[in-house]
Amino acid sequence: MKFLNGGWLVKDGYTVKYAANIYTANIEPGKLTLFCPFGSPIYNPGMTLDGGILTIEVTSPREDIITTRLINFRTDREHCPQFHLNETAPHVEIDETDDAWTFTSGRLTLRIAKGETIDFAYLYDGKRIAHSGWRAKGLVTSPDGRLHVTDQLDLGVGEKIYGLGERFTNFVKNGQSVEIWNEDGGTGTEQAYKNVPFYLSNNNYGLFVDEPGKVEFEVGSEKVSRVQFSVPGEQMTYSVIGGADMKQILANYTALTGRAPLVPDWSYGLWLSTSFTTDYDEKTVLDFVDGMAERDIPLSVFHFDCRWMKELEWCNFEWDETKFPDPEGLLAKLHDRGLKVCVWINPYIGQKSPLFEEGAKLGYFIRNTDGSVWQWDKWQAGMAIVDFTNPDATAWYQGYLKKLVAMGVDCFKTDFGERIPTEGVQYFDGSDPQMMHNYYTLLYNKAVYDVLAETKGEDEAILFARSATVGGQCYPVHWGGDCSSNYPSMAESLRAGLSFGMSGFGYWSHDIAGFEDQATPDLYKRWTQFGLLSSHSRYHGSTAYKVPWLYGDEAVDVCREFVDLKLRLVPYLKRMAVQTHETGVPMMRAMVLEFQDDPTCEDIDTQYMLGSDILVAPIFNDEGLARFYVPDAGDGRPWRNLITGTEYEPGRWYTERYDYHALPVLARPGTDPFAA
């Protein structure tokens, strides 16, 4: 939220009150509470009248994490959903001297200076990593009369900010205004399906705003030397997270908010989708599957998108009998071919669905404040949305999924979950609708994941999810949403996946060859290379089928070669997944995450590390030109291309031309990713 008019004034219609200094403080076991007047310091008792105070509570949920809660009025947050945090009650040391208070958790210390301004300095192993100073903490009233709590941290020279969810804008977030608010906007805008109020700084700290509702970040975009963050309401809670490097910060953050589980081995293979609005039936499905086998292309998962159900009835969880008269028999045939089966679902129930009347009668949908069912037409006609705050509604929804699992379905694509209403609606448990907008996806994906964990076993549970927020990393896998069939969209998808990984999520995928429009044979082959060198790989589209033979004989060869390459890498990917599961470090890693001390890597968003040992540089043009950087892995030895065997000296950029059967995919010196 921007509220300033230059360096000195405030925008018309806004008012701002900054906390001035610390007037008094209370020290309790594990907690430091500060009381800060607004406007100017208090010099006499008369100045304590009519001005108000900002209460600041400092605690620690885990070692190396210090949490600050800014409070104007203490409001009842009983009906606000809350992220599940794994708190451990760490040992905390609180000291007071003549000039400061210090609050220490593990190796992280917050030093709060005494004086006529508020000065918060965060030190890790004695080195300052973050700072909040003059006119940082305050209250802003917007022109509509709504109160916001705001704070700021300094943005140092050369400091760069990463993360904040799966964002399609520039990978380095400096200069951007970022609104944490899930929206279904495709991949070509500043909107995002997966918003996470957490960022990483290359100055070795992370910031997590513990707020399920809207959070707004100004990353050097209003005050160019500060990161500003704000939430509507009377209070805001955030944590500064320390670590020796960005990997350890991610480990500390995911220890607090949850880590990705291991996923089944079969999920690393190729997923083939029917695509979205395409016509298909049992014959089409088997023709596609058998066509892949006839061309010696290994397939792991077949995905049925929307039209396995009748139009206007999404979701009814019933197979369209005109296309699939014997769904159990079809699923058995697919299983006999060694495949797993995924089907598309969402949390919306169209008015024509047989489930609508049942869900409405039982009170299982989000309701208007007058008690009627909330509905609209912006997907399915008259659709309602399942209220997952109602345990009975959740069990009802899960019951239909269990029937599908019993029929032979192995996993679900959990689409949508972003267009969740906030005005004039009510939830079963009384949750604040504004707070539920982002949080809804967590309840939705958890409900589906729990079905699979219960029926298939935790080792077999996996989703293909689009929307997410904090904690969603516990219910993988996620894919990048509706991209277009062109090179800029391919590149923006990669940027988003790297940002997503910097936000605590371990696995990521995307629609190979683009979702919207028709891919050219050239793009299809280049995106195939990229897709099969991602943690998870799925062909999917909107109006076009994505089987390779529709894009030429060479596309078939490229698909076969890169599926084979990925299958050879599965043992390596499984080892990397253990790292992800145990540390929170993603499988697809931005270069700066793996080589934080190399300044060249700070801005690179057109290549990545697949695990710790494989560098991948997708080709983003129809000339076959790759421009990529090879870092020094620490010993000056060359990297080796896994396909061509070519060696590359570290510490320099390369520009090379590749045919469709190769690209820069380099092994770190001294490693063999193909080793068992």
N, C-alpha and C positions, 0 to 999 in steps of 0.2 A: 504494500500500500504506500503510495507516494502522497505526502501531505505538505511538503516544504515548497516554498517559492524562492528558489535560489538558496544562498547560504544564510540569509538573515530573516526572511519573511516566511509566513505560513500561507498556504493556498486559501483562497476565499472559501468560506463555509466551514473550514476546519479550525479546531482549537487544540492546543497541545499544552500539557502540563508535564514538566520533567521533574523527576525526583532530584532534590538538590544535594543532600548529603545524608550521612547516617547520624541521627540524633541520639539514638540509644540502641542497645543490643542485649539479647538474652542468649545465654549459653546453656544448653541442655545436653545430655548424653546423645551424641550422634546428630545434633541439630543446632544450627546457629540461626537466630532470627534477628533481623535488622529492621529498624523503623526509620523511614526516610521521609521527611516533609517534602511537599511539592513547592516549587517556585524558588524559594531562597532558604538558606540555613536558618535554624531557630537560635536566637541569641538570648531570649528571655521568655518566661512563662506565658506572657501575653501573646506571643507569636505562635503558641500552640493552638490557638482558637481559629476555627473557620477555614483552615487550610487543607486539611486532609493529609493522610500519609500513605506511602506505598510500603506495604509489609513484604519483606524479602526473606524467604525461608531457604536455608542451604542444608542439603542432606546428601547422602550417597547411597545409591541402590546396590552398587557393586564396586569392587576395587577399581581404581583408575577412572571412575565416573563421578562427577560432581553435579548434582541437580540443584537448580535454582527455581523457586516458584515466586512469581511476582503477583501480589494480591492487592487489589483496590478494596472492594467489598467482598466479604466472605459469602459467596452465594452457594446455594444448595446444588451440588452436582450429582445428586443421587441418580438422576435420570439421564446422565451423560454416559454413553458407552466409553469404555476404557480399554486401551491396549493392554494385553497380558504381558507383564514384565517379570523376568526371572530375577528377583531381588534376593540378596544373600546376607543383608545386614553386616557389612564389612566393618572391620576395626577403623575407627575414625579418630583423628587427633585434632582438637580445637584449642588454639592458643590465642592469648591476647597480650599485646605489648602496648607501650605508650603510643605507637604510631600505626598499629595495624592489628587486624585479626587474621589468623591463618587457619584454614580448614584443609586437612590432608586426608586423602583416601588412597592407599597404595602409594604409587609414585607420582600421583597428581596432587598438586597443592593449589588452592585458591587463596591469594593474598588480597585482603580488602583493606585499603588504606584508610586511615582516619584523616579528617580534614574537611575542607569546605566544598569538596566535590566528591562524587562517588567514583571510586577507582577499583575495578576488579581485574586482577592479573592472574592468569592461569599458568602454572609452571609444571613441566614434566621433567623429573630428575634435575630440578633446579633451573631449567631453561624455559624462558617464557614462550608459550605457544599461542596464547590468545589473550586479548585485552578488551575490556569494556570501560569506557571513561566518561568524560563530561557529556551531558545531554544525550545519554544513551537510553536510559530507562525512563519510561513515562507512559502517559495516557493520551490517546488521541481520540477526539470526538469528530466523526465524519459529518458531512452536510445533512445526512438523514437522521442525525442524532444518536447514532450508534457508537458505543464506546469500544475502543480497541486498546489492548495492552501491547507495548512495543519495547524492543531492546535492540542493541547494536553491538557488534564486535568489530574491532579494527580489521581492515584489509591492508596488509602490508605490501611493501614494494616486492614484486615478484611472486606474491601469494596468489594461488589459483584455487578455485572452488569447483568441486565435482559432485555429481550425484543428483539428489532431489527427485529420484524416481526415473522412470523410463521416459526421457525427454528427447524430442526430435530436433530441438534447437541445437546451437553450438555446444559441443562437448564440454568446453570450459565455460562455466556459468557466469563468469565475470561480465558485468554490464547488462545482465538480464533481470527482468522482473518475472518472478516465478510464483504462480498461484497454485497451491496444493488443493486441487479440486478435480476429482475424476470426471472426465468427459469423453464422449464418443465422437472424437473429431478427426479420425484418421491419423496418418503419420506425417502429414505435411503442414502442420500448424503448431502453435505453441501449446495447444491443448494436449493432454496426456491421459491415457487409460489407467496408468499406474503411478500415482503420486505418493511420494514418500518424504515426509518432513525431516530428512536427514541429509547432511552433506559432509563431504570430506574436504579438508584443506591440506595442501601440500606443506603447510607449516606444522603438520603433525598434530592435528586435533580433528575431532568430529563434533558436529552439533546436531542434536536430536530434539525437536520440539514435540513434546508428548501431548499432542492435541489431535483427536480423531476428526475434527471438523476442518474448516478452512484455515490455512496458514498462508501468509503472504511473505515472500522474501524479496528484498531489493539487494541484489548482489553487486554492490558498487554502481548501482543504477540511479540512485538519488544522491546519497552521499558517496562520492566515488571512492573514498578511502575507508568505507565501512560496509559490512553486511548487516542489513536491517531485517528483522523478522517481527511479525505481529499477528495477533489473533483477535477476533471480536469477542467481547465479553469483559468480565471483571478480573480475570486472572490468566496467567500463562505459565506453563512449566516447561523448562528445557534443561538439557544435560550437555555439558561439555565432556567429551570422551578423549582421554589421552592414550598414548601408545608410542612405542619406539619408532614406528613407521606406519604408513597407511594400512598395511595388511593387519598389523596388530590392532589398530583402531577398529577396523571392520570386525575383527575377532571379538573385541570387547563389546561393540555395538550389538552383534548378533548373539552374543552370550546373554545380553539383556533382553532382546526382542524375539529371539528364536532363530534357529538355523534350519537350513534345508535338510531333509532326510535323504538317505540314499534312494535312488530310483532303480527300477528293475532293469536288468541287462538288455532286454529286448527293446527298451525304449530308445536306445542309442541308434538303432537301425532306421531305415527309411520309412516314413509314414506317407501314405498316398490317400488323398482326399477325393471325393466325388466333385468337389467344388460346391459353390453356394447355390446359385439359381439354375444350374444345369439339370437337364432331364436325365434321370437314370432309374433303372429297375434292376432286378436280380441279374438279368442277362448282361446289362452294362457292367455291373460290378464284377461279375466273373470274367467277362471279356478283358477288363482292365487287369485283374489279378493274373489271369492266365497269360495275357500279353506280356506282362513283366517277366513271368517265368520263362516264356518262350524265348525271350531276348536275354536270358541269363542275368537279369537284374534282381538281386535279392531284395525282398520286401519284408518288412517286419510288422507293420500295422496298416490296416485298412480303416479309413475314417468315413462314416456316413454323415454328411452335413444335413442342413435343415430338412430337406425334402424326403427324409425317411418317414416323416410325418406329413399329414395332409396340410396343404396351405390353409391359412386363416385359423388353424388350430394349434399353433405353436404356443405353449407346449401341451400336447395331450399324452405324450409318452406311449403312443400306440403306433405300430407300423402301418403305413398306408397299404391296405390289403390289395389294392388294384395294382401295385407295383411289387409288393412282397407278400404273396399269399402264404408263404411258409417261412417266416423269419427265423424260427429255430433251426429249420433245415439249412437255410442259407448260412447262418452263423456256424453251424457244424461244418459245412463245406469249407468255409474260410479257415476254421481251426484245423481241419484236415490238411490244408495247404500250409500249415505252420504259421499262420498269422494270428495276431491279436486284433481285436475289434474295438474301435472307438465310435461313439455316437455323439452328436451335437445336442446340447440342451441349453436352456437359459431359465432364469427365474421368473419369467413372464408367462401369464396364462391368458390367451386370447379369449374374447367373449364367446366365440363359436366352439371353443374347446369343451368337450364333455366335463372337464374338471372345473370349469369356471363356476357353474352353479353350486357344485359341491363345496368348493373352497369358500365361496361367498357366504353360503349358508352356515358354514362352520366358523366363520370369522378368521380365516387364514390369510387374508390379504391386508396390505396397508390400507388404512381407511381415511376418509375425510373426517374432519373434526365433528361433523354431524352424525358420524357413525356409518355412513354409506361407504361402499367400496370406491376407492380411488381408481379412476380409469382414464385412459387416453388412447389416441389412435396412432401414435408415432412409432409404431412397429407393427403389432397385430391389432386389428380392429377391436376397440373396446377393451384392450388388455388391462389386466390387473397385475400386481406384483406380490409375490409370496412374502409374508412377514416372518422373517427368520428369528425375530425376537420372541415369537410364540413357540414354545417347545412342541406343542401339538402340531402346529403347522409344519415345523421342521420335520417331525416324524412322518407326517402325511406325505410330504414331498419325497423324503427318503424312501418311503415305502414303494413308490413307483419306480425309483431307481433300482431298488433291490429286485424287483420283478424283472427288470432288464438284465441285471447281472445274472439272475437265475436262468435267463433265456440264453445267455452266452456272451453278453457284452463285457468287455474287459476294462474299459476306462471311458471317461467322459470328457468332451470338450465343453468347458463351462464358459460359454460366450456371454457377453453383455455384463450387466451389473453396474454400469456407470450412470445411466439416466434415472437417478433415484430422486423422487420429488422431495421438496423441503418446505413448501408453503401450504398451509391449510390441511396438513395430514397428521395422523397420529399412529403410533405403534402400539402393539399389544402391551409391551412392558413400560410404556410411557417415555421411551427414549426421545431425546431432543432430535427432531427431524434434521436440523442443520448438522448436528454431530453425526447423524447416521448416514449422511450422503456418501462419504468416503468409506465409512466403517462397514457399510452394508456388504461390500464385496468380500470382506473377511468372513462374515457369517455364512454367506452363500457358498464360497469355496470350501470352507471347513465342513459344512453340512454334506457336500458331495464327497469330499475326500474321506470323511469318516465312514461313509457307506462302503467305499472300496477297501479301506483299512480293515473294516469289520468282516466283509464278505470274501475278499481276496487275500487278506493278510497285509500287514504293514510293508512287507518287502515288495509287494506287487502293486501297491497303491500309487497311482499317478493321474494327474489331470493334464489338460491342455487349456490353460486359463488365459483370459484376456485382461481382466481388471484386477487391481491389487492395491493394497496399502500396507502399512507397517504390520509385520507378522505374517503376511501372505507368503513369505519365503518358505514357510513351513508346509505349504500345500502346492508343490510344483507339478508340472512345468508351466511356464508362461510364454506366450508368443506375442509378437509385436503389433498385432492389429492390422488395420486395413491400409496396406501400402499400395502404391501404384506400380505399374510395370514399366519402369524407366530407371536409368542409372542414378539420378538424384535421389529417388525414393529408396533405392537399395542402399545408398550411402547414409541417408537419414535413419534408416532402420539400424544400421550398424552403430551409429552414434548413440541411438536410444538404448540399444542393448548394452553398450559399454557403460552408459550412465546408470542403467538398471543394476549392473554388477557392482557399481560403486555405491549402491544403495542397500546392500545386504542380501541381494537375491543371487542364488547360486547357479541356476540354469536358465537358458533363454533360447527361443526359437523365433522363426519368422516365416512368412509365406513365400516359399521359393518361387521366383520369377514374378512376384508381385500379385496382389489380390485384384485390384481394379485393372480393367482394360486387358488387352491381349499382348503377351510378350512376343518380341521378335525371337527368332531362333538364336541370334547372337546373345541377347539378354538372358534367355532361358539357360544357355550353357554356362555363362559366367555366374549367374545367380545359383545355379546348381553346384558349382565349385564352392562358393561361399556357404551355401546351405548345408552341404555335407561336411563342412569343416566348422560347424557350429555345434553347441552341445547337443541340440536335438534338431531333427531335420524333417520338414513336412512340405510336400507339394500341395498347394491349395490355391484356389482362385475364386473369382466371382461368377462370371458368365462363361469362362473357358475351362475346358478340361486341361489337366496338366500332365497327362501321360507323355513320356518323352518322344514317342514315335510321331506324334503330331507336329513335332518341331524339327523333323529331319533325322536321317540316319545317324549323322554325327552326334546329335543330341542323345540318341540311345547309347552310343559308345561312351560319351562323356558321363552320362548318368551311371552306367555300369562301372566305369573306372573309379568314380569317386565314391560310389557305394562300397565297392571293394576296399578302397583306401580306408574309409571310415571303419568298416568292420575289422580291418587289420589293427585299427587303433583302439578298439573297444577295451582291451586289457589296460591300456594307458589311460583311457577315459575313466575307467572304474577307479584307478589309483587317484586320479585327480578329483573324482567325486568324493572319495574319502577325505581329501583335504578340504573340499567345500563343506562337507558335513561336519567336520571337526573344527574348522576355523572360520567359516563364513566367507572365505575368499572365493570369488566366483570361478567357474570353469573357464569362461571367456573373460579375459582380463585386459583392461586398458594397458597400454605400454607403460604408462606412468606408474601403475600399481606394481608392476614387476620390476621396473627400473626407475625407482623414485629419484635416485641420485644423478640420473642422466637428464640434463635440462632439455635436450632435444625431444625427449619422450613426453614432456608435459602437455603438449598441444596435439599430439597425433591421435586422430580418430578415424583413420582410413586403414588401419591394420590393428592387430591384436595378438595376444598370446592365448592359445588354446591350452589351458593348463600352464604349467611352469616351463615346459620344454619345447613347445612348438609355436613358431611365429607364422601368422597367416596374413597375407596382404591381398585381399580380393581385388579384382580388376574391374574398374568402374567406367569403362569406355569401350566403344566398338572398334578401337584400333588395336586392342590387345596390349596396351601399354600399362605397365605396372611401375609405380614410383614408390619405393619403400626404403625404410631406414633399418639398418642392422646395428643394434646396440652392442656394447662390450659386455659380455657376460661375466667379466671379472678377471679373465686370464689372457685376453687378447687373441684367443684362438678363433679360427673361422667357424661360421655356421654352415650347415650343409642342407641343400634342397632335398627333401625326401623323395621327390619324383624324378628330378633330373640328375641328382648327385653333384651339381655345381656347388662350389664353396664360395663363401662371401666373407671378406675381411670385415671386422666390426668397426663401428665408429664412423660410418659414412652412409650416404644416400646412394641408391642405385635406381636407374631407369632402364627397364628392359622390356622387350616385346615377347609375348607368349602366345602359343596357339591354344586351342581350347582344351588341350589335354594336360596342361601344366599351369602353374602359377607360383608365386613365391610362397612356399610352405617349408619353413626352415627349422631344422632341429638345433637346439642349443648345443654348443660345443660339449663333447664328452657324454652326450646322451644318445640313447637309441629308443625312441618312442615305440618301436615295433617289438621290443623285447617283452617277453611274457612277464 
